[in-house]
Amino acid sequence: MYYSSGNYEAFARPVKPEGVDRKSAYIIGSGLAALSAACFLVRDGQMKGSRIHILEKDPIPGGACDGYQYTDIGYVMRGGREMDNHFECMWDLFRSIPSIETEGISVLDEYYWLNKRDPNYSLCRATEKQGQDAHTDKKFGLSDKGAMEIMQLFFTPDEKLYNRRIDEFFDEEVLDSNFWLYWRTMFAFENWHSALEMKLYIRRFIHHVGGLPDFTALRFTRYNQYESMILPMIKYLESFGVVFHYDTQVLNVEFDCTADKKCARRITVSHSSRQENIDLTEDDLVFITNGGCVENSTYGSQTTPAAFTPEIREGGGWDMWRKIAAQDPSFGHPDKFCTSPEQSNWMSATVTTLDQKIIPYIKNICKRDPFSGGVVTGGIVTARDSSWLLSWTINRQPQFRNQPKNQLVIWLYGLFSDKTGDFIKKSMRDCTGIEICEEWLYHIGVPESDIHDLATHSARTVPVMMPYITAFFMPREKGDRPAVVPEKAINFAFLGQFAETERDTIFTTEYSIRTGMEAVYTLLNIDRGVPEVWGSTFDIRDLLNATVALRDGKKITDMKLTAPQKLALKAALHKIQDTDIEKLLKEYNVI
């Protein structure tokens, strides 16, 4: 496997890999990474679909990319996905997946046209004082010292960030700024999360820093992530005869590890309360989704809270990874991620409106008609003074194909599930759907006398507790996540958010799809380049843009400098006078 850039290899079709007709594949899990691996096996590996088996412990596919209407509690989305125009592996895949909405076009075509016609942007990023605009006004609000703290983290070598927390590098100059409000609510970072992941995120999305305050950097699908992304992949794979095994728990994968090679030899599964073994040869490829950010998720309802049950269960992703990791040091260290659920949990809730009574309060904040079919909030709106740090979003409606035209589906989440609410004097994790809706209605400006009635009769709310939703942000070091294909592995690979790949960032659709692509290309030795991570962190134009944007447009000559620093800057500017460097700095408003 090798990386490439440009369009020379992007449009090329690889030759059929040698020996693929005698190989089979067993894919553990059916999340985005697993389904991507299956798609790459079919498209680029040219493996027969009947030789590809997807083993899924749940009755439906999709993993964390869900969106489902339960007959008893209503619509549920545990999370949402924000996309970037430089998700190179994702768009490489979706150009080949047919749309299930419009005949004759791809999912990429559908997505591209939609976001060209209806570009995303927010008209209100944050509120305070019960629904009033917080007037962040697209400003980051960073002091010179805060901007320098971010720059210093950007240039710190990875090795010096191992097992370090964000708040070891940022103080109140950053943590009390609009920048941190935007950042932690958009990406779900907490102050105690990994400084390494923070640095990787800044580098990965440096080209979008200027678009963070109003979400012009983002793009979204037409419907929820399950119907817009997962279902087209399922239909594509089924058309090739890929075999899905639902309600099938993988309990363990056994390996034979010697000095020369590492080989998966047996998969132990449980299906219909019966345990079975799948014996493997070197021609049987195994793709392992290890860990899981939505493991141990629980659902509440209008009248019941979602229970917090972080105990590791046999047959779950964490239990399986622990058993695998015990067999070889190169298979990672799951306990680095799954032993601090109080630091890796947050809660979401899906609110469905049942009449028009809540709609005026939504319109007052998003300043758009939520029934227009176009962009509504344009990303999350954060209640800045919420003790839960509550954020909510309304994507294009309807969010579900079968959603009634007079209903809205709203997604909200709170980063601090253990804190007491501002209107409901209970922690978020102890609240029913009605109570979570009441807290949200309070923060969007509904009069207190009307809140209970609207939450009870004008909305249906389903809370979800996710103990490990940000487990991948826990402080870590090299080796805690296994490489996609560990050294000397001959017939297996790791997939998803807890596998290690170069330069990309977890908690993104691109990361999942990239691990699937790298795994397939490596094990089948496919002679076509995997698109490298977009190189904006090495593009001086993007670096200059971000530098000026982070300082809210202020030039470097506006910085508060000591007398020696002023002299040094003056000398440097003199040296570049009448050069292309001076022209470049002026073009990007640095000077």
URQUIKA-V635041 format. One record per residue. N is the residue number from 1. NEAR is the number of other ideal C-beta (glycine too) atoms within 8 Angstrom. D_LAST is the distance of its C-alpha to the last C-alpha in Angstrom with 1 decimal. Layout:
BEGIN
n=N near=NEAR d_last=D_LAST
n=N near=NEAR d_last=D_LAST
END
This chain:
BEGIN
n=1 near=8 d_last=43.2
n=2 near=5 d_last=39.9
n=3 near=8 d_last=36.5
n=4 near=12 d_last=35.2
n=5 near=7 d_last=32.3
n=6 near=6 d_last=32.2
n=7 near=5 d_last=35.1
n=8 near=7 d_last=37.7
n=9 near=9 d_last=39.3
n=10 near=9 d_last=38.1
n=11 near=5 d_last=40.7
n=12 near=7 d_last=43.4
n=13 near=4 d_last=46.6
n=14 near=9 d_last=47.8
n=15 near=4 d_last=51.4
n=16 near=6 d_last=53.8
n=17 near=12 d_last=53.6
n=18 near=5 d_last=56.6
n=19 near=7 d_last=59.2
n=20 near=11 d_last=57.5
n=21 near=5 d_last=60.9
n=22 near=5 d_last=62.5
n=23 near=12 d_last=59.7
n=24 near=9 d_last=59.4
n=25 near=15 d_last=56.6
n=26 near=13 d_last=56.8
n=27 near=16 d_last=53.7
n=28 near=13 d_last=53.7
n=29 near=17 d_last=52.1
n=30 near=12 d_last=51.0
n=31 near=15 d_last=47.5
n=32 near=16 d_last=44.6
n=33 near=17 d_last=44.4
n=34 near=18 d_last=48.1
n=35 near=16 d_last=48.4
n=36 near=16 d_last=45.5
n=37 near=18 d_last=47.4
n=38 near=16 d_last=50.5
n=39 near=15 d_last=48.7
n=40 near=14 d_last=47.3
n=41 near=13 d_last=50.8
n=42 near=14 d_last=52.3
n=43 near=9 d_last=49.7
n=44 near=11 d_last=48.5
n=45 near=12 d_last=51.2
n=46 near=8 d_last=53.9
n=47 near=12 d_last=56.0
n=48 near=8 d_last=58.8
n=49 near=11 d_last=58.1
n=50 near=7 d_last=61.5
n=51 near=9 d_last=60.5
n=52 near=16 d_last=57.5
n=53 near=11 d_last=58.4
n=54 near=16 d_last=56.1
n=55 near=13 d_last=57.4
n=56 near=12 d_last=56.2
n=57 near=10 d_last=57.6
n=58 near=8 d_last=56.9
n=59 near=4 d_last=58.8
n=60 near=6 d_last=55.8
n=61 near=13 d_last=52.7
n=62 near=13 d_last=49.0
n=63 near=14 d_last=48.4
n=64 near=11 d_last=45.5
n=65 near=13 d_last=44.7
n=66 near=14 d_last=47.4
n=67 near=14 d_last=48.3
n=68 near=8 d_last=51.9
n=69 near=8 d_last=54.4
n=70 near=10 d_last=57.0
n=71 near=3 d_last=60.3
n=72 near=4 d_last=60.7
n=73 near=9 d_last=57.2
n=74 near=9 d_last=55.2
n=75 near=14 d_last=51.8
n=76 near=14 d_last=49.8
n=77 near=14 d_last=46.3
n=78 near=10 d_last=45.5
n=79 near=12 d_last=41.8
n=80 near=10 d_last=39.4
n=81 near=10 d_last=37.2
n=82 near=9 d_last=33.6
n=83 near=12 d_last=32.7
n=84 near=12 d_last=29.6
n=85 near=5 d_last=29.3
n=86 near=7 d_last=28.8
n=87 near=12 d_last=32.1
n=88 near=11 d_last=33.3
n=89 near=13 d_last=36.8
n=90 near=11 d_last=37.5
n=91 near=9 d_last=37.0
n=92 near=10 d_last=38.8
n=93 near=14 d_last=41.7
n=94 near=12 d_last=41.7
n=95 near=10 d_last=41.7
n=96 near=8 d_last=45.2
n=97 near=13 d_last=46.5
n=98 near=9 d_last=48.2
n=99 near=12 d_last=47.4
n=100 near=6 d_last=50.3
n=101 near=5 d_last=49.3
n=102 near=7 d_last=49.1
n=103 near=4 d_last=51.4
n=104 near=3 d_last=50.0
n=105 near=8 d_last=46.4
n=106 near=11 d_last=44.6
n=107 near=13 d_last=43.0
n=108 near=10 d_last=39.6
n=109 near=11 d_last=40.4
n=110 near=13 d_last=41.4
n=111 near=14 d_last=38.4
n=112 near=8 d_last=36.0
n=113 near=8 d_last=37.7
n=114 near=10 d_last=37.8
n=115 near=11 d_last=34.1
n=116 near=7 d_last=33.2
n=117 near=6 d_last=35.6
n=118 near=9 d_last=34.8
n=119 near=8 d_last=31.2
n=120 near=13 d_last=30.6
n=121 near=9 d_last=28.6
n=122 near=11 d_last=29.4
n=123 near=8 d_last=29.9
n=124 near=11 d_last=30.6
n=125 near=13 d_last=29.4
n=126 near=12 d_last=31.1
n=127 near=16 d_last=33.9
n=128 near=8 d_last=35.6
n=129 near=6 d_last=38.7
n=130 near=8 d_last=40.8
n=131 near=11 d_last=38.8
n=132 near=8 d_last=36.4
n=133 near=7 d_last=32.8
n=134 near=9 d_last=30.8
n=135 near=4 d_last=27.7
n=136 near=12 d_last=25.2
n=137 near=4 d_last=23.4
n=138 near=6 d_last=21.4
n=139 near=8 d_last=19.6
n=140 near=12 d_last=19.6
n=141 near=8 d_last=19.9
n=142 near=15 d_last=18.7
n=143 near=7 d_last=18.2
n=144 near=9 d_last=15.9
n=145 near=7 d_last=19.1
n=146 near=13 d_last=20.0
n=147 near=11 d_last=16.8
n=148 near=8 d_last=17.6
n=149 near=13 d_last=21.2
n=150 near=14 d_last=20.3
n=151 near=9 d_last=18.2
n=152 near=9 d_last=21.1
n=153 near=14 d_last=23.6
n=154 near=9 d_last=21.7
n=155 near=5 d_last=22.1
n=156 near=10 d_last=25.6
n=157 near=5 d_last=28.4
n=158 near=9 d_last=30.9
n=159 near=6 d_last=33.7
n=160 near=7 d_last=32.3
n=161 near=12 d_last=32.2
n=162 near=11 d_last=35.8
n=163 near=5 d_last=37.8
n=164 near=11 d_last=35.0
n=165 near=11 d_last=34.1
n=166 near=13 d_last=30.8
n=167 near=9 d_last=31.5
n=168 near=6 d_last=31.8
n=169 near=12 d_last=28.0
n=170 near=13 d_last=26.8
n=171 near=7 d_last=27.9
n=172 near=5 d_last=27.8
n=173 near=12 d_last=24.1
n=174 near=13 d_last=24.0
n=175 near=10 d_last=27.6
n=176 near=6 d_last=27.6
n=177 near=13 d_last=24.4
n=178 near=11 d_last=24.2
n=179 near=14 d_last=22.7
n=180 near=11 d_last=26.0
n=181 near=12 d_last=28.1
n=182 near=13 d_last=26.6
n=183 near=10 d_last=26.8
n=184 near=13 d_last=30.3
n=185 near=12 d_last=31.9
n=186 near=10 d_last=30.6
n=187 near=8 d_last=31.5
n=188 near=13 d_last=34.2
n=189 near=13 d_last=32.9
n=190 near=11 d_last=34.5
n=191 near=10 d_last=33.3
n=192 near=8 d_last=36.0
n=193 near=14 d_last=35.2
n=194 near=13 d_last=33.9
n=195 near=13 d_last=30.7
n=196 near=13 d_last=31.0
n=197 near=13 d_last=31.2
n=198 near=13 d_last=28.2
n=199 near=13 d_last=26.2
n=200 near=10 d_last=27.7
n=201 near=11 d_last=26.9
n=202 near=12 d_last=23.2
n=203 near=10 d_last=23.1
n=204 near=11 d_last=25.4
n=205 near=12 d_last=23.6
n=206 near=12 d_last=19.9
n=207 near=11 d_last=19.7
n=208 near=9 d_last=21.1
n=209 near=12 d_last=19.2
n=210 near=8 d_last=17.7
n=211 near=10 d_last=21.3
n=212 near=12 d_last=23.0
n=213 near=11 d_last=23.0
n=214 near=11 d_last=25.0
n=215 near=13 d_last=26.5
n=216 near=8 d_last=25.3
n=217 near=9 d_last=25.0
n=218 near=12 d_last=28.8
n=219 near=9 d_last=31.9
n=220 near=12 d_last=35.5
n=221 near=11 d_last=39.0
n=222 near=8 d_last=41.5
n=223 near=11 d_last=43.9
n=224 near=13 d_last=44.0
n=225 near=15 d_last=43.1
n=226 near=12 d_last=46.8
n=227 near=11 d_last=47.8
n=228 near=12 d_last=44.7
n=229 near=15 d_last=44.2
n=230 near=13 d_last=47.2
n=231 near=10 d_last=50.0
n=232 near=13 d_last=48.9
n=233 near=13 d_last=48.7
n=234 near=11 d_last=52.2
n=235 near=10 d_last=53.6
n=236 near=13 d_last=52.2
n=237 near=16 d_last=53.7
n=238 near=9 d_last=57.0
n=239 near=6 d_last=57.3
n=240 near=9 d_last=57.4
n=241 near=8 d_last=59.9
n=242 near=13 d_last=57.8
n=243 near=9 d_last=60.0
n=244 near=11 d_last=58.8
n=245 near=10 d_last=60.7
n=246 near=9 d_last=60.0
n=247 near=10 d_last=61.3
n=248 near=11 d_last=61.2
n=249 near=9 d_last=59.8
n=250 near=13 d_last=58.9
n=251 near=12 d_last=60.2
n=252 near=9 d_last=59.3
n=253 near=15 d_last=58.5
n=254 near=10 d_last=60.4
n=255 near=12 d_last=59.2
n=256 near=7 d_last=60.8
n=257 near=7 d_last=58.4
n=258 near=6 d_last=59.5
n=259 near=2 d_last=57.8
n=260 near=4 d_last=57.5
n=261 near=7 d_last=56.5
n=262 near=13 d_last=55.9
n=263 near=13 d_last=57.8
n=264 near=12 d_last=58.2
n=265 near=8 d_last=62.0
n=266 near=10 d_last=62.8
n=267 near=15 d_last=61.3
n=268 near=13 d_last=63.2
n=269 near=13 d_last=63.1
n=270 near=11 d_last=64.8
n=271 near=9 d_last=65.8
n=272 near=4 d_last=68.4
n=273 near=3 d_last=69.1
n=274 near=6 d_last=70.1
n=275 near=7 d_last=68.4
n=276 near=8 d_last=68.1
n=277 near=8 d_last=66.8
n=278 near=9 d_last=65.1
n=279 near=6 d_last=65.7
n=280 near=12 d_last=63.1
n=281 near=6 d_last=63.2
n=282 near=6 d_last=60.4
n=283 near=9 d_last=60.2
n=284 near=12 d_last=59.5
n=285 near=13 d_last=55.7
n=286 near=15 d_last=54.6
n=287 near=17 d_last=51.3
n=288 near=13 d_last=50.9
n=289 near=16 d_last=48.7
n=290 near=15 d_last=48.6
n=291 near=17 d_last=47.9
n=292 near=15 d_last=46.8
n=293 near=13 d_last=44.5
n=294 near=12 d_last=47.0
n=295 near=13 d_last=50.0
n=296 near=13 d_last=52.2
n=297 near=10 d_last=50.8
n=298 near=10 d_last=53.2
n=299 near=11 d_last=53.6
n=300 near=13 d_last=54.8
n=301 near=11 d_last=55.9
n=302 near=11 d_last=56.1
n=303 near=6 d_last=58.5
n=304 near=8 d_last=57.8
n=305 near=10 d_last=54.9
n=306 near=12 d_last=53.4
n=307 near=7 d_last=54.8
n=308 near=11 d_last=52.7
n=309 near=8 d_last=54.6
n=310 near=9 d_last=52.5
n=311 near=5 d_last=55.4
n=312 near=9 d_last=55.1
n=313 near=8 d_last=57.7
n=314 near=5 d_last=59.7
n=315 near=10 d_last=58.7
n=316 near=12 d_last=55.2
n=317 near=11 d_last=52.1
n=318 near=13 d_last=51.6
n=319 near=12 d_last=55.3
n=320 near=16 d_last=55.3
n=321 near=14 d_last=52.2
n=322 near=11 d_last=53.8
n=323 near=11 d_last=56.9
n=324 near=13 d_last=55.0
n=325 near=12 d_last=52.7
n=326 near=5 d_last=55.9
n=327 near=9 d_last=56.9
n=328 near=9 d_last=54.1
n=329 near=4 d_last=51.1
n=330 near=10 d_last=48.8
n=331 near=11 d_last=49.5
n=332 near=14 d_last=47.1
n=333 near=7 d_last=47.6
n=334 near=13 d_last=48.0
n=335 near=7 d_last=48.7
n=336 near=8 d_last=45.1
n=337 near=14 d_last=44.3
n=338 near=12 d_last=47.5
n=339 near=6 d_last=48.7
n=340 near=6 d_last=46.4
n=341 near=12 d_last=46.9
n=342 near=6 d_last=46.0
n=343 near=9 d_last=42.4
n=344 near=14 d_last=42.2
n=345 near=15 d_last=43.8
n=346 near=12 d_last=42.7
n=347 near=15 d_last=44.6
n=348 near=14 d_last=44.2
n=349 near=15 d_last=46.4
n=350 near=14 d_last=47.1
n=351 near=14 d_last=48.0
n=352 near=13 d_last=50.0
n=353 near=12 d_last=50.6
n=354 near=8 d_last=54.2
n=355 near=8 d_last=54.1
n=356 near=6 d_last=51.6
n=357 near=7 d_last=51.6
n=358 near=13 d_last=48.3
n=359 near=10 d_last=46.4
n=360 near=7 d_last=45.4
n=361 near=12 d_last=43.5
n=362 near=14 d_last=41.6
n=363 near=11 d_last=40.7
n=364 near=9 d_last=39.5
n=365 near=14 d_last=36.9
n=366 near=13 d_last=35.9
n=367 near=7 d_last=36.3
n=368 near=11 d_last=37.9
n=369 near=5 d_last=41.5
n=370 near=12 d_last=42.2
n=371 near=8 d_last=45.1
n=372 near=8 d_last=43.1
n=373 near=5 d_last=42.9
n=374 near=7 d_last=39.1
n=375 near=11 d_last=36.2
n=376 near=13 d_last=37.3
n=377 near=15 d_last=35.1
n=378 near=12 d_last=32.6
n=379 near=12 d_last=32.7
n=380 near=9 d_last=33.8
n=381 near=15 d_last=33.8
n=382 near=13 d_last=33.8
n=383 near=14 d_last=35.9
n=384 near=9 d_last=33.6
n=385 near=6 d_last=36.5
n=386 near=12 d_last=39.0
n=387 near=8 d_last=40.8
n=388 near=12 d_last=41.2
n=389 near=12 d_last=37.5
n=390 near=13 d_last=38.9
n=391 near=13 d_last=36.9
n=392 near=15 d_last=38.4
n=393 near=12 d_last=37.8
n=394 near=13 d_last=39.7
n=395 near=11 d_last=39.0
n=396 near=11 d_last=40.5
n=397 near=13 d_last=44.1
n=398 near=10 d_last=46.7
n=399 near=12 d_last=45.5
n=400 near=12 d_last=49.0
n=401 near=6 d_last=50.9
n=402 near=4 d_last=54.0
n=403 near=11 d_last=52.2
n=404 near=5 d_last=53.9
n=405 near=6 d_last=51.9
n=406 near=6 d_last=52.2
n=407 near=10 d_last=50.8
n=408 near=11 d_last=47.3
n=409 near=15 d_last=46.5
n=410 near=12 d_last=43.8
n=411 near=15 d_last=42.5
n=412 near=13 d_last=41.4
n=413 near=13 d_last=40.9
n=414 near=14 d_last=40.7
n=415 near=12 d_last=39.0
n=416 near=10 d_last=41.4
n=417 near=14 d_last=44.9
n=418 near=7 d_last=46.6
n=419 near=9 d_last=45.3
n=420 near=6 d_last=47.3
n=421 near=14 d_last=46.3
n=422 near=9 d_last=45.4
n=423 near=10 d_last=48.2
n=424 near=11 d_last=50.3
n=425 near=5 d_last=51.1
n=426 near=9 d_last=51.3
n=427 near=10 d_last=49.1
n=428 near=16 d_last=47.8
n=429 near=11 d_last=49.9
n=430 near=6 d_last=53.0
n=431 near=14 d_last=52.4
n=432 near=12 d_last=54.3
n=433 near=16 d_last=52.6
n=434 near=12 d_last=53.6
n=435 near=12 d_last=52.1
n=436 near=16 d_last=48.7
n=437 near=14 d_last=48.7
n=438 near=13 d_last=49.5
n=439 near=17 d_last=46.6
n=440 near=13 d_last=44.3
n=441 near=13 d_last=45.9
n=442 near=13 d_last=45.4
n=443 near=14 d_last=41.7
n=444 near=15 d_last=41.4
n=445 near=9 d_last=43.3
n=446 near=12 d_last=46.9
n=447 near=5 d_last=49.3
n=448 near=7 d_last=50.9
n=449 near=4 d_last=54.3
n=450 near=8 d_last=53.6
n=451 near=13 d_last=51.8
n=452 near=8 d_last=54.9
n=453 near=8 d_last=56.6
n=454 near=14 d_last=53.5
n=455 near=13 d_last=52.9
n=456 near=8 d_last=56.5
n=457 near=7 d_last=57.5
n=458 near=11 d_last=54.4
n=459 near=12 d_last=52.6
n=460 near=10 d_last=53.6
n=461 near=14 d_last=51.3
n=462 near=16 d_last=51.6
n=463 near=17 d_last=49.9
n=464 near=15 d_last=49.1
n=465 near=16 d_last=48.7
n=466 near=14 d_last=46.9
n=467 near=13 d_last=47.3
n=468 near=18 d_last=45.2
n=469 near=12 d_last=42.6
n=470 near=15 d_last=39.7
n=471 near=12 d_last=41.8
n=472 near=12 d_last=39.4
n=473 near=13 d_last=36.7
n=474 near=13 d_last=38.9
n=475 near=11 d_last=37.7
n=476 near=11 d_last=38.9
n=477 near=7 d_last=38.8
n=478 near=7 d_last=39.4
n=479 near=8 d_last=42.9
n=480 near=9 d_last=43.2
n=481 near=9 d_last=42.8
n=482 near=13 d_last=44.8
n=483 near=11 d_last=43.3
n=484 near=13 d_last=43.9
n=485 near=12 d_last=46.5
n=486 near=11 d_last=47.5
n=487 near=5 d_last=48.3
n=488 near=7 d_last=51.8
n=489 near=11 d_last=52.2
n=490 near=8 d_last=54.2
n=491 near=13 d_last=54.9
n=492 near=16 d_last=52.6
n=493 near=18 d_last=49.0
n=494 near=19 d_last=47.2
n=495 near=18 d_last=45.3
n=496 near=17 d_last=42.9
n=497 near=11 d_last=40.7
n=498 near=16 d_last=42.5
n=499 near=15 d_last=42.3
n=500 near=8 d_last=39.7
n=501 near=11 d_last=37.5
n=502 near=5 d_last=34.4
n=503 near=8 d_last=30.9
n=504 near=11 d_last=31.8
n=505 near=10 d_last=32.0
n=506 near=10 d_last=35.2
n=507 near=11 d_last=36.1
n=508 near=10 d_last=35.1
n=509 near=12 d_last=37.3
n=510 near=12 d_last=35.6
n=511 near=14 d_last=36.6
n=512 near=15 d_last=40.2
n=513 near=15 d_last=40.4
n=514 near=13 d_last=38.6
n=515 near=18 d_last=41.3
n=516 near=19 d_last=44.0
n=517 near=15 d_last=42.8
n=518 near=14 d_last=42.3
n=519 near=15 d_last=45.7
n=520 near=16 d_last=47.6
n=521 near=14 d_last=45.9
n=522 near=11 d_last=46.7
n=523 near=11 d_last=50.3
n=524 near=13 d_last=51.2
n=525 near=9 d_last=49.3
n=526 near=11 d_last=47.8
n=527 near=6 d_last=46.4
n=528 near=11 d_last=43.3
n=529 near=9 d_last=39.8
n=530 near=13 d_last=38.5
n=531 near=10 d_last=35.0
n=532 near=11 d_last=32.5
n=533 near=9 d_last=30.2
n=534 near=7 d_last=27.2
n=535 near=8 d_last=24.6
n=536 near=10 d_last=21.4
n=537 near=9 d_last=20.9
n=538 near=4 d_last=20.7
n=539 near=9 d_last=18.4
n=540 near=6 d_last=14.9
n=541 near=8 d_last=13.9
n=542 near=11 d_last=15.7
n=543 near=10 d_last=14.3
n=544 near=12 d_last=10.6
n=545 near=12 d_last=12.1
n=546 near=12 d_last=14.1
n=547 near=10 d_last=11.6
n=548 near=13 d_last=9.7
n=549 near=11 d_last=13.2
n=550 near=12 d_last=14.9
n=551 near=12 d_last=12.9
n=552 near=9 d_last=13.8
n=553 near=6 d_last=10.5
n=554 near=7 d_last=8.9
n=555 near=8 d_last=5.4
n=556 near=7 d_last=6.3
n=557 near=6 d_last=6.5
n=558 near=6 d_last=9.0
n=559 near=7 d_last=11.1
n=560 near=3 d_last=14.5
n=561 near=7 d_last=14.9
n=562 near=5 d_last=18.1
n=563 near=6 d_last=18.5
n=564 near=6 d_last=18.7
n=565 near=8 d_last=15.6
n=566 near=9 d_last=13.7
n=567 near=8 d_last=15.5
n=568 near=8 d_last=14.7
n=569 near=11 d_last=10.9
n=570 near=8 d_last=11.4
n=571 near=8 d_last=13.8
n=572 near=8 d_last=11.8
n=573 near=10 d_last=9.0
n=574 near=7 d_last=12.2
n=575 near=6 d_last=13.9
n=576 near=9 d_last=11.6
n=577 near=7 d_last=11.5
n=578 near=3 d_last=13.4
n=579 near=7 d_last=13.5
n=580 near=5 d_last=13.3
n=581 near=7 d_last=10.9
n=582 near=12 d_last=8.3
n=583 near=8 d_last=9.5
n=584 near=11 d_last=9.4
n=585 near=11 d_last=5.8
n=586 near=9 d_last=5.3
n=587 near=6 d_last=8.5
n=588 near=10 d_last=8.0
n=589 near=8 d_last=5.3
n=590 near=10 d_last=3.8
n=591 near=9 d_last=0.0
END
